[in-house]
Amino acid sequence: MAEEYDEREARKAYVLRRQKIVFSITGVILVVALVVATLFFTGVIQVDEKAKQVTKPNYGVAVPCAAKNEDGTAMKWADNNTVILRVRNGTKFTGLGAAVGEALKDRQFDVRTIDTYSSSKVARTTIYFGVNAINPAYSLKEYIPDAQLVMDDRQDRLVDVVIGATFTDLTSEKDVKKHGDTIKDFEGCKTVADMQNEGLKKADAHTEIN
């Protein structure tokens, strides 16, 4: 009997030791988590705001709502061959603009010009367009989901896409919404009138295309 009793006591002691170890480790983890949370809260550790912006298309930039049919219903996606583009390389990588331009041509976009942007340090790929090319810009963004949409004061149908450092590749054709689908407004979009009242960026020099 004494041996059985000793064995039971030994098992109890073992279980207690294991519980103490588990509780100790859990306590340490909770303390570390609390310290880290406190450092974030007090600002000792800060999140890079630029990094946050890169993960959020159109962070802090207003986007116009898509043009609608006369009855107010959503329009269908613009056919690629009706989207007139100027592709501009805003990176240090020579030939990237040409490569993207050719890839967009392969997807039937009407690429009229491929050139180099005024800066080679563009962070985010940006699509510039005017009031008469809102839906074409929306359609192009389907192929470059990371791109930022910026409406400027141009009045023609030319859409500029400036390739930036965030560009990786075009979305595959099979993953892009089909033309039978209707355009969905960008979350938090504004009316054209509101954006015009707030003031629009002056468009870069270009040959107008209507």
Summary of the structure (lengths in Angstrom):
residues: 210
radius of gyration: 27.7
end to end distance: 100.4
largest distance: 100.9
contacts: 558
relative contact order: 0.16
helix: 39%
strand: 16%
